[in-house]
Amino acid sequence: MSFSKASLFDFPLPKPLVLSHPSSVFASKRFVTRPILSLSPTVLLPTRPTQIIAKSSSVTVQHVSEDASEEDHQSKDVSGDSIRRRFLDFYASRGHKILPSASLVPEDPTVLLTIAGMLQFKPVFLGKVPRQVPCATTAQRCIRTNDLENVGRTARHHTFFEMLGNFSFGDYFKKEAIKWAWELSTVEFSLPADRVWVSIYEDDDEAFEIWKNEVGVPVERIKRMGEADNFWTSGPTGPCGPCSELYYDFHPERGCNEDVDLGDDSRFIEFYNLVFMQYNKTEDGLLEPLKQKNIDTGLGLERIAQILQKVPNNYETDLIYPIIGKVLELANISYDSASDKAKTSLKVIADHMRAVVYLISDGVVPSNIGRGYVVRRLIRRAVRKGKSLGINGDGRGAFLPVVAEKVIEMSTYIDPDVKLKAPRILEEIRQEEVHFNKTLERGEKLLELKLGDALSAGDKKPCLSGKDAFVLYDTYGFPVEITAEVAEERGVSIDMDGFEAEMENQRRQSQAAHNVVKLTVEDGDDITKNIDDTEFLGYDSLSARAVVKSLLVGGKPVVRVTEGSEVEILLDRTPFYAESGGQIADHGFMYVNGSQDDDAVVEVSDVQKSLKIFVHKGIVKSGALEVGKEVEAAVDADLRQRAKVHHTATHLLQSALKKVVGQETSQAGSLVAFDRLRFDFNFNRPLHDGELEEIEGLINRWIGDATRLETKVLPLADAKRAGAIAMFGEKYDDEVRVVEVPGVSMELCGGTHVGNTAEIRAVKIISEQGIASGIRRIEAVAGEAFIEYINSRDSQMKRLCSTLKVKAEDVTNRVDNLLEELRTARKEASDLRSKAAVYRASVISNKAFTVGTSQTVRVLVESMDDTDADSLKSAAEHLVSTLEEPVAVVLGSCPDKDKVSLVAAFSPGVVSVGVQAGKFIGSIAKLCGGGGGGKPNFAQAGGRKPENLSSALEKAREELVATLSEKLV
């Protein structure tokens, strides 16, 4: 995230909006609006505590439980924005540092998306990095997709939600966590104490005593639960501990008997979870006490908002309902009169658009892999739900951008950066929706083809496979309900068991990929835990004396390696740059100089980082290397210079892009290599040649200015306030390195750079292309790589001029003339082949025979040897036009050794009796290892088994005769 803490949390609250009477609730023509769900950060309850519930077109008022005093509820702001602020202020006043929400794209490689508030603190909990503060509090944006099918169906499932959390890193433990959670709930948020239940782990007597004796919760409202519910583990091994959860009781009148089930969603809602991280689980399953006991909590903002705003579900809180209101406008319906199915669709659209907007804002764009697929799938589900509500797109074929605008409008206190990125977010959504509408059309065609295959299989009960139904659903966005309706009309059933099996398989994969936070200590930890961070010297020096601290072969520690060994080397200090921020690692050598027996040379071909420990990967070229030996580590200076040139050129490229195509353009990836640079950026169209020339010209002008670069280390907040841009994929500490080309570029970057832009010499853009929806890529060369590129192109041009026997300036015209001559020659050849095919068709036309009695059809099924597909089509069309109507023609050929071409042409008289070329040719093509289809009167197909052509044509002849004989009786 690039916003400062001040911008997120230190905002002035607007003046309170006081609702004096429930009559202020008004109904529009389309939907009911609840002032209690106003977007204002301050929403006060009426003077007399009330609950406002919309039913049909009327509004009823219910009194709040008298257990909470009237004074507690007066002037209490229960808007979602206020709840978030009150939570953070509550813990800030108790010594917690307010930290900003981490990006939805986590630094943790084991998790696809940020799924919990604790994720950004994982290295601290693992003990891999020292704590920066003793305790913290956050409002973390989260994404979970493992329960996608439940979104909108239940009161509380979401893909996007906010988790309010307080965390202790060895500072306080159970007593404080429990007492503060109770105080927050019953005092700050004024929940009636007799409506709050707690659960504890079955063996956690310590928590029981605190809840019972120090907080005063009656024993009958403290439930002991088993490991599955109340013991948190990060995985098979690693930090873990018991939990204690707080539940709100919507129906206290049902009593407190022993049979009360906290899992009863109709009565209870879990809103706060306290994890007491106090053990380390070993590989043997033993629980060892941790030296540093931690607290990890999570309070669902949407859930507590539902409770405080007294609405039936999370979706009717002011965090989500205004978005639903926008969808209601587009669908021209009212919420109160909508069916349950329609309400589910409304909730899905609102939920998914929250997730999509914040994901795109954090740099995730629709694609077919990883995080991009999550965005694509959410957009497609929203589009399908919109169609089920009868929503039509705008003039450009999209409606979701209108909904997204409402999400962006509500983003101020969640992530201020969203509004700055609004144009790009809306365009990404629009493009994906328009693209998906076209995909839906293709899905309809595929469905028709699959149903045709099922009908032509000859089974008594035609059935569409579950796998095909799932492909239509998952790839083409075709709801299985629609697939079933269309199939039923055609007399085809669906293998729903197979479909559900495919769905369940996807759910398991989704849960495995998206919903596990692994805190397990990695294999290398037992090696690195006793090794200090590597001191990096590479900014100022290309060589250094260093001591070998550890050697690894095949991931296992060794004391000594000899010639030919592939080895990983850990040094106490190094001049080698480790791969990071898009820049590849330095190459070079390590030398050991001692007696003749001790001399060694190691060639280093890669350097990676594990936290701040550098791992040098290489091969021992001669001699032997031992732990404890001193080496001379030397970086390849030429390759380092190439990397420096390309890295600084990348910074200039980003600045030029922002100047030419717009400031909203942002980096989406990069590669800084020795031979080129690659820069990926968010943009929704190809760049014009003129734009590329302008970008290239700007960069080379800045290079020519011979500007000295400035580098300095600043606090992260100061660097961001100064306008420094963060490099994609880079992780930053509290102190950051800022690389500035004065007047041109300022970025947070740990990479290596030239001292003066003149060192770059020149930059040449060699390609610009799209690599995913909304993502473009520029490749360029600079410095020595630029010279090599120009020399290579000059050499190629000289050879081309020699071959064409023209000057360089005449090459384009000569090539254009040659291409025109080639096109003319190809057309002439094609015309000749078509004429030859028509002539051959005339010769075989006398082989046509008639089928039928009262009405006859002329049938011709023949092979035309090696005729190509286009000529085969011309021959079939000629035969249909010259033979007496009605006529059915099927022709086949083998234009290549592994290729079959088939064509079916039926006259109107044949089609009118119910025989269609498109359906007929597909089953014939299958015999040749292929497929195809087309219109009722004309269809083409292909295959890969020429040896089966003869039998396929015989099959075609038999089926035509049988079908026509039956139709013409």
N, C-alpha and C positions, 0 to 999 in steps of 0.2 A: 504494500500500500504506500502511496506517495503523499498522503495527507498527514499533517502534523497532529499531535495530540490536541493542541489548542483548537484546531479547526473542527475537531470532532466533539469535543466535550465542553469547551469553554464558550458556549453560545448563550446569549441572553434569552430567557424565556419570554414569549409574547405575553401580552396582558391576558388574564384569565377570561375565558368565555363562560359566563354563568347561565345555566339553564334554569329559569325561574319556575317553569311549570311544564309538565309533559305535553301540554297542548302545543308546545313549540315543535313537536314532531309533525312533519308535513308529508303529504303523499303527492308525488308528481303523477303525471299521466302514465308513466311507464313503470316506476318502481318506488318503493318506500325508502326514504332517507331518514336515518336516525342521527340526530345531533350528537348523541353520546358517542357516535362513531366519527365525529368530525376529525379532520386532519390537523386541527389546531393542536399544538403540543400540550395545551392546557384545557382539559375538559372537566368541569366541576359537576358533581351530582347536584340535583335539586335540593332545596332547603330541607324538605322531608325526604329521607332516603327512599328511593323508588327503583324499580326495575322496569324498563320499557321493553315490551315484547310486541312485535308486529304479528298479527294473525289476520290473514286474508286482507281485507281493506280496513280493518279496525285496529285500534291500539288499546291494549289493556295495561294496567299498572299494578305491579305487585310490590308489596313492602319488603324491604330488606330485613333479614333476621334481626330481632331486637337485641340479640346477644352483643352486637357491636353497637357502641354508643353513637347517638346522633352526632355528637361533637366530633367523634373520630372521622365520620364520613364527610362532614362539612369541610369545604375547602380542600378536600383530598383530590388531587389530579389523577385520574385513572386512564388517561390516554396512553397508547403504547409508547410514544416518545417519552412521556413523563415517567412511566414505569422503568424504562431503561435508565434514565438519568437518576432516578431515586435510588435504584439498586447500586449504581456505581458510586454515587455520593455516600451511601450508607457505608460501604466498605472503605472508601477513601478516608472517611472520618475515623476509621479504625485501623489506620496505618497501611492500607493497601495502595499500591501505585496503580493508577488507571492506565492501562495499556490499550493501544488501538487494536481493532480486529485485524487478524492476519488475513492474507489473501485467500480466496477460495481455491487457489492453486498452491498446494502445500509444498514446503521444501522437503518434506519426508518422502523418499522415493517408494516407500511401501504402501502409500495410500494415494489413490487417484485424486480425491478431492478432500477438502477440509471438512471433516465430519463431526468434529467435537472441539469444544473450547480449549481442551488440554493439549491439542496437537502441537501448537507452537511452542509449548513448554516441554515437549518430549525429551530433548537433550538434557534439560535440567533434571527431570525426574530420573533419567538414566544415570546421571552423574557424569555425563560426557563433557558438559560445559559447566562452569561455576555459575551459581545464581547471581543475577545482577541486582535483584531486589529480594528481600525476605518473603514478601507476599504481594500478590497482584490481583486485580479484578479487571474483567473484560466483558464486552458485549460482542460475541463472536458470530459472524455470519457462517452458516453451515449448509452443506448440501448432502442429502442422503437419497439414494435411489433404489435401495434394496426392497422397499415396500411400495413401489410405484403404483401397483394396481389398487392399493388401498387409499391413495390420495383422492379426496373428495367423497369417498364412501363412508369414512369414519369421521368423528368430530375433531381428531387431532393429528392425523398423518399429513406430513408435508414433505416436499423435496427441499424447499428452502425454508430455513427457520433461523431464529437468533437464540443463541445459548448464552445466558448471563452466568458468569462464573466467578468464584473467588478461589484463589489458590495460595497454598502455603508451601514454601520450599524449606522445610525443616524449622519453621518459625513457631507456628502453633499447631495444635492437633485437635483431638475429638471434642474436648470440652468447649473450646472456643467456637469451633465450627458448628456444633449443635446449638449452643446458646445463641449465636448470632443468627443462624437460620431461623430459629424460633422467634427471635426479636424482630427480624426483618418481616416475617410472615404475619405475626399477630399485632405488632406495634406499628411498624412503618407502613405495612399494607393493610392493617386493620382487619385481618381475617379473624372471624370468631374462633376463639381458642377451642371451643367444643366441637368445631367442625374439622379440625386438623388431626389426622391420624399419622402415626409413624410406623415404619417397618425397620427391623434390624436383622442382621445376620443371626442365625439361630444360636451360635456359640458366643456372641459378642456381649458378654455380661457387662463390660465396661460401658458400652453405649447405653445399655438398658438402665444402668444405675444413673447415668447422667440425665437421660430423658425423664426417668421416674422421680428421682430425688432432687435434682438441681433445677430442672425445668418445670416439673410438676405435671407431666402428662399422666393421666390415669392409666393404670396397668391395662385396663380393657381396651385402650386405644393404642397400645404398643404391640405390634405383631412380629413374632419371630418367624423368619422365612429362610428357606434353604439356600444352598450354594447357587442354584440356577438363577435365583432372583436377587440375592443380596450379597454376592461375593464377586467382586470385579477382578478379572484377570486380563492381562494384555496379550496372552498367548500361552503356549505350553510352558514357557519359563519366563522369568522376569518379575518386575515389581507387580504387586497385587495387594488386595486387602478387602475387608468387609465394607458393606455399604449401609447407609441409613437413608430412607426415602420418606418424603413428606407427601401426604395425600390430602386432598380436599374432599369433604363429604357433602354432596349435593342433597342427600336425603337422610339427615340425622334421625328423622322420625322412625326409620326402620330399626333403630336400636343398636345395642353394642354386645350382642351375644357372641359366643365363641365361634359361631359359623360364619361370621362376617368375612367376606372375600374382598380383599383390597384390589383384586383384579377385575372386579365387576365394573365395567365401563359405564353402566347406566347409573351407578351411584358415586364412584370415586374417579378422581383424576390425579395422577402422580404429577407433581409440579416441581419438585426440588429433589435432587439426588446428591448425597454427600458420600464421597469415596475416601476411606481412610487407608491410604497407601502405606502399609506398615510392614509388609513382608516381601521377601524375594523367593520366588518359587524355583527350586532347583530342578535339574533334569530327572532326579529321583522322585520328584513330587513333594519334597520336603519344603516347609515354610520356615525360612530363616528371617529373623527380625532385621529390618533395615536399620543402618546407622542413622539415617536421616529420614524421619517420618514426614510424609507429605499429605496435603489436603488437595483434593481435586473435586470441585462441585459443578453442578450445572442446573440452572433454573430456566425452563423454557419460557421465553417471553410471550409467545402466542398463548401458552396455556395459562399463565398467570393473568394475562389480559382477559381471557375468557371468563375467569373467575371474578375479577374485579369489575369488569364491564357488564357482568351478569347477562351474558348471551348464551344461546344453547350450544355453540361450538366455536372453535378458533376462527372459522372463516367469517363469522359475523362480528368480529372485533374491528376496531378502526385500523388495524394493521393490514387487513385484507379486504374487508367489505367494500371500500370505495373502488377497488379494482373490479370487484364483481359488479358494482353499479355501472361502470363503464361498459362491461359486457352486456348488461341488461339493456342499455341504451342501443347498442348495436343490434341486439336480437329483437328489440321492440317488444319486450315482455316484462312482466312484473315478477319480482322474486316471490311474493306471497302466493301467486297463482301458478307458479311453475311446478311441474311434476317433480317427483324425487329424482328421476333420471336427468331432467334438465338441470336441477340444482347441482347434481354431481358434475355435470359438464361445466357449469359456471365456476364451481370451485376448482376444478382441474385447470381451467384456463388461467384463473387468477393466480393459483399456486405456481404453475409452470412458468408464467411470465415473470414472476418475482425471481425465480431461479435463473431464467435465461438472461434477464437484464443484468444481474450482478455477475454472472459467469462471463458474459461478453465484456463487461466493464473490466474484469480482471484478466482479459486477454484471451479467453477461450472462445473460439469461433466454430461454427458447425462443420463437422467433418465425419468421416466414417470410422475413425479410430479414437480410442481413449476418451479424454475429456470432451473433445469435439463431438463425439458420438452422443454423449449425454445431452449436450445442447441440441443437437439435431433431433434426437428422439423426443425431447420435451416439446420442441416446436411442433413436430409432427402430431404428437398427441393433442396439443392445443388446437391445431388446425382441424383435426378430425372432430373434436368436440364442438368447435365452432360451426362446422357444417351440420352437425346433428341439431344445432339450435337454429339453423336456417340463416346464419350470418353470411352475407355476401361481402366480398372484399371491396376495396375502393377502386378507383379507376385503373390502378396498376395491379389489381388482383390480390390485395392483402388487407387483412383487418387487424392482425396482431400488433402492428406498430401503433395503432390507436390505443390499444390496451397498454402497451409498453410505455407510452407517454405518461399514463397515470402512475405507473410504477416509478418512473423517473421523477415525477413531481413529488412523490412521497419519500424520496431517498435522502433528503437533506441531512437527517440526523443519523442515518445508517452508514452512508458513505458519500461525502460531498463530491467526490470525484466523478460520480455517475453522471451528474448533470453536465459536467464538462465534456464527457464522452458521448453525450446523447445522440448527435448526428450519426456517428459511426454505429452505435448500438441499434438505432432504428433502421438504418440501411441494411445492416447484417440480417436483422429479423425479416425485413421486407423481402430481400433477395431469397432467403431460405424458404419463406412461405410461397413465393411465386414459383420457385423451383420445385417445391413439393407438390403444388397443384398439378404441375406437369407430370410429376412422378405418379400421382394418383391416376392420371389418365392412362399411363402405361400399365399400372396395376390392373385397371379394368380390362385392358387388352389381354394381359397375362391370365387373368381369371377366366376370360372367355376361352383362351387356348387350353388351359388346364381342364375346364369342364368338357371341352370337345374331346380331349384325350380320354377322360373318364368314360364318356359316352361311347367312344369308338373302341374301347377295350373289350366290348362284347360281354361284360358281366351282366347277370340278371339284375343286380342291384348296384348300379354305378355309384362309386364313392370317391370323393376327393380326399387325398391323403392328408393326415394331420401336418406333415412336414410342409406340403404345398400351402395349406391354409396358414401356417405360421410364417412362411416366407412372404406371403401376401400381406400379412399383418405387420411383421417386423421390418421388412425391407421396403414395402410399398405403402405401408400405413393403412391397409385395408382392414377395417374392423371385422372381426370374425362373424359378428352378427349380420353384417351386410353380405359377407361371403355366403353365409348359410341361406339368407333369403334368396339371393340370386341363384344359388345351386338348387334350392327347392323348386324354383320356377322351372328349372331345366330337368327336374327329375333326378337330381344327384344329391346324395347325402354327404356328410362330412365326418371324417374320423376324429371326433372330438377328443377321444382318449389320447390319440396321437398328438393332437394339438396341445392339450394340457401337459403332456409329457415334455414337449418342446419348450413350453412356457416355464415349466418347473426347472428345466435344465438351465434356462437363461437366468431364472431367479437365483439359483445356486451360484452361478458364475458371478452374478452381480453382487451377491452378498460377500463372496470370497474376495472380489476385487475392490469393493467400495466401503465396506463397513467393518474393517478390522484395523485397529491401531496396534501395531506390533512394537512392543517395548523390549523385546527379547534382546539380550546382549549378543552381539555378533561374534563370529568365530575369532576375529582378530583382537578382540578386546583384552584377552589375557596377555597379549603381546604388547599392545600399545598403552595399557593402563600405567605401566611403569616407565614410559618414555615421554620425555618432555616434548612440547610443541617444537616443530622445526623452525629455526630462525631463517627467514628468507632474506637473502642478501642481493638478489638479482636485479633490483632497481638500480643499484650503484656499481655492481661488479659482475663480471662474467666468469670469474674463477675464484675459488676459495679453498682453504684447507679445512677439512671437516673430519669428524670421527664417525666410524661406522657403529651405530647403536644396535642394529638388528639386521639379520639376513633371513629371507624367506624363500624357500623353493617349493613350488606347488602349494603355497599357502601355509606351509609348516615351517617353524623356526629351525634354522641350522646355525652352526658355529662357523663353518668354513665352506667355501665353494671353490671349485677349480675350473680350469679351461673347458669351455663348451657349455657350462651351466647357464640356464636361464634363471635369473635371480631378481628378487625385489630387495632394495637396499634402503634402510632408514638411517639418515644422517642427523647429527645434531644441528647442522647449519647447511645451507645450500644456496648456490646461485641459480639453480634450475627453476624455471617457472613451471608450476603444475597446471595442467589443463583446467581452465576455469573461465567463466564469463564468455564462452564462445571461442576463446583463444586456445589453440592446441599447445601442447607442452613443448618445452625446449628439448633438443637433442644435444648430445655431446659425449664426453668421456670422463671416466674416473681413472686416476693413475695412482698406483702404490709404488713408491720408490724406496727400496731398502737394499738388502743384500740381493745377490742374483736370484736366490731361491724365493725371495719375497716379492720381487717385481710382479706387477699385475696391471692389466688394462681391461677396463669394463666399458663397453659401448652402451650408452643410455639412449633408448629409443622412445621412452614415454615416462611421464611423471604424473601421478595422480595424488589427490589429497583425501585423507580421512580426517575430517575436521581440520585441525591445523598441523597434522603430521604428513610430511611429504613422503610418498612412496616412489622411489626411482626404479624403473623396470629396464632391465638390460641383459646383456649376455657377456660372460667372461671371455674375452678374446685371447687372453694369455695369462699365465701365472695363476695365483690363488689369492683369494680375499677372505679375511677373517674379521669377526666381530671385535671391535676395539682398535682396529687398525686406523691410521690416519691416511686420508686420501686427498689428492688434488682433484677437485671437481671442476671441470671446465666445460662451459657451454659453447656450442658451435656458434661463433659470432655472426657468420653470414646468415644462417637460418634465423637467428634471433632478430637480426636487422630486417629480414623479410617479414617476420611476424609483426614487429613494431610498426613498420610502414603500413601494413594492411590494417592493423588495429586503429591507428590514428585516422586512416582513410575512412574506416567505418563510422567513426564519430562525425567526420565531415559529411559523409553521405547522409546520415540521419538528419543533420541540420539542413542540408540542401533539400531533402525530401519535404521537410516541414515547411520550408519557405516556398517551394514550388507547388505542392499539392495540398497543403493545409496542415495546421498545427495539430489537428486531431489524429493525424497519422502516428502510429506508435509501433515500436519494435515488437516482433513476434518470434525472434530467434536470430542467431548469427553464427557464423563460422569465420574465424581468423586463422588462416593457414599460411604456409610458406609460399604457395603458388597462386593464391587467390583469396578474395574475401567473398562472403555470402551474407546477404542481409535480407531477412524476412520481415515484412511489415503488413499491418492491417490496412487494406484498401480494397474498394469494391469494384474496380475496373482496371483494365490494362493501361499502362502509361503510354501517352502518345509519343511519337518520335521527337516532337518538338520539346516535350517535357523532359525526356531523357537527355536531350542535348543541353537544355538549360541546367539540369542538375549537374551534368558532367562539367559544363562550363563554370558553374559556381565553385565546384570543388577545386578545379585546376587554378581558378583565380585566387582562391584562398591559399593554395600551395605556393603560388607565385609571390604571394605577399610576404613569404619567409617569416612567419610569425612564430615567436618562441612560445612553447607550451609552458603552462604553470601547473604544478602539482602541489597539493597541500593536504594535510589531514585535519578534518574538522569533526565536531560532533554531528551525528546524523541529522538531527533536527535543524542545526544551523545550515548544513549543506542543502537540505531540501528548501529551506526558506530562501536561500540564495538562488534557487532555480535550477539546481543540478538535477539531471535526468538519471534515473536508475537504469542500469543495463539489464536486459531480460535474463532471467534465470540466475542472477547473482544474489548471493546472501550477504547481508551487511551487518557489521557489528555496530556498537554505539559510536565508535570512532570510525570514520570512513575516509577513503582516499578520493580526492576530487581532481579530475584531469580537465584542464580548461585550455581551449584555444581562444584567447581573449577576443571578444566581439563576435565569435562564431559558435562555439560549443562549450558546454559545461556538463560533465557527466560524472556520476559515481562509478569508479572503475578501478579494479585491482590489476588490470592488465599492464603490459609494457608498451611504451610509446616512444616516438621520436622526440628529440629535443626541440626541433624546429620543423615547421611544415615543409620547408624546402627539401628536407631529406626524402620526402615522398616522391619527388621528381615529377610524377604525373599519374593520373588515374584514368582508366578506360573501362567503361561499362560494356561488358561482353554479352549480357543477356538480361531479359526481364520477362518473367512468366508467372502465371498463377500456379500455386501448388496445392491450394485447398480453397473452399468457398470463403471469399473475403480475405485471403492471404496471398500476397504477391512476393516474389523473390527477385532480388537483383544480385547478379554476380559481377565482380569487377576485378581488375588487376592493377597493381601499383608498384612503383619502384623497379627493382630488377625484373620482377615478373612482368611488368608493363613492357620493358625493353624486349624481353623474350617473346612476348605475345606479338608485338609489332614486327619483329624480325621474322617470326614464323609466318605471319600473314603476308608479309612482303615477299617471302620466298614462294608461297603458294600462288600469289598473284603473278609472279614472274613465270612460273611454270604454266599457268593458265594462258597468259599472253602468248607464250611460245606455242602452245597447242593450238590456240585459235588463230594465231598469226595476226594479232591486232595489238594496238597500243592499250595501255591500262585504261585510259579514259574511254575506249571504245568497247570494252568487254561487255558492259551491260547491254548495249544495243545488239551486239553479236549474239549473246545468249538469248535475248528476246526473240531474235529472228529464227534461231535454231529451234526454240520451243514452239514457235508458231508453225514451222515446217513439220515438226514432229506431230503436233496436234492434227494438222491437215492429213498427214500420212496415216495416222491412226484412224481417223474418221473414214478415210477412203477404204482402208482395210476392213473396218467394221461393216461398211456398206456392202463391200464385196462378199463378206461372210454371210450377211443377212440375205443377199440375193441368191447366194449358193444354197442357203438353207431353204429358202422359199422354193427354189427349183426342185430340190430333193423332196420337199413336202408335196409338190405337185405330182412327182413320180409315184410316191407311196399312197396318194389319195385314193387310188383304185382299190386299196386294201380295206377300205371302210366297209362295214357290214351293218345291217339293220337289226334292231331289237324291238319287240313289241308286236301286238296283233292289231287291235283296233286303232292304235296310234303307234307310229314307229319313230325310232330315233336312230340316226346314223352314228356309229361308234368307230373310232379309230384309235388304237393303242399300239404304238410302234417305237422302236429304238432308232435314233439318228446318229449312231456311232460317236464321233468325237466333237459334235457341234457344241459351240460355247453357249452359255446361258442366254445371252442377249439374242443370238441368232435362233436359238430354240424357241424363244418367245415369239419372234417374228414368224417362224414357221407355223406355230400353233394358231396365231391370229389369222394367218393367210388361209389355213385349212377351215377355220370356223366361218370365215367370210365367203369361201368358195363352195364348200359342201352344202348340200340341201338342208335347210332348217327343219326340225331341230337336230343338233349335232353335238356330240361330246368327244373331245380330243384329249388324249394323254400321251405325251412324248417324253422320252428319256434319252440321256447321252452321257458319255464319259469324257469330258474335255481334257482331263488330266489323269495320271495314273492312280491318284488317290482321291478322285473327285467325281461325284455324280450330280447331274442336273436333271430336274424333273419339272414339267409344266402341265397344268390342266386348264383347258379352255372349254367352257360349256356355254352354248347359245341360250338365249332367253327362254326358249321352249323347254330346255332341260331343267333350268333353274326353277321354272314355274311348277314343275311336278315335285319339287322338294329335294333335288340333288344339287349340292353346292360344291364348287371346286375347292374352296378354302378348307372345308372340313374333310373332303375326300383325299386330298393330296398328302395330308399330314401322316396318316396311317401308312400310306405307301412308302413315304420317305423313311419311316422308321425301319423298314426292312433293309434299307441301304445304310443304316447307321446314322441317320440324320433327322431332319424335321423341316417344317415350313408351314405356310398357310397363305391366306389372301382373301380376296373377295369371293362372293358366290359364283361370279361368272369367270373369274380368272385367278389362278394361284401358282406360285412357284415354290420349289423346295430343293433341298440338296442333301447330300450324304457323303460318306467317306469309304463306302464298300462297293466299288465298281463290280466286283464279282457277283453281287446280288442283284444287279440291275435287271437281268433277264427274268429271274423269278419274281421280282417286284412288279414288273410290267405284266407278267402273266396273272399275278394276283389282282392288279388293277383291272385287267380285262374281265376276270371272273366276277369281281365285285360290281363292276359297272353293269354287266349283263344281268346279274342277279337283282340288283337294286332297281334297274330300269324295268325289268320284266315284272317286278312286284308293283311298281308304281303305275305301269301302263296297262294293267289288267282291265 
